[in-house]
Amino acid sequence: MGKVIAFTVVESLGYCYIATSFTSIRMCLESYQVPKAFKELPIVLIASGLMSFAFLGLVGVVYLKSKINDKKTTESNLLSVVFI
């Protein structure tokens, strides 16, 4: 039960962080001179795609760290995890 509450709190904090990050990015993008073709939705989609790549990188770091901490992981297994 404690894990469920912890996951719920962490996920809600993560959602709030993402929502405020996107809001601040949109506010910054309004002050920049963006080409007419990229106004509004296209530039927001590009920015959100770049942010999703950043968060995917963080997920990979956490996954790799869990594999390193695993006692059964050898160097060859670790290399296969990195290059997959």
Beta strands, then each sheet from edge to edge (+ up, - down):
end
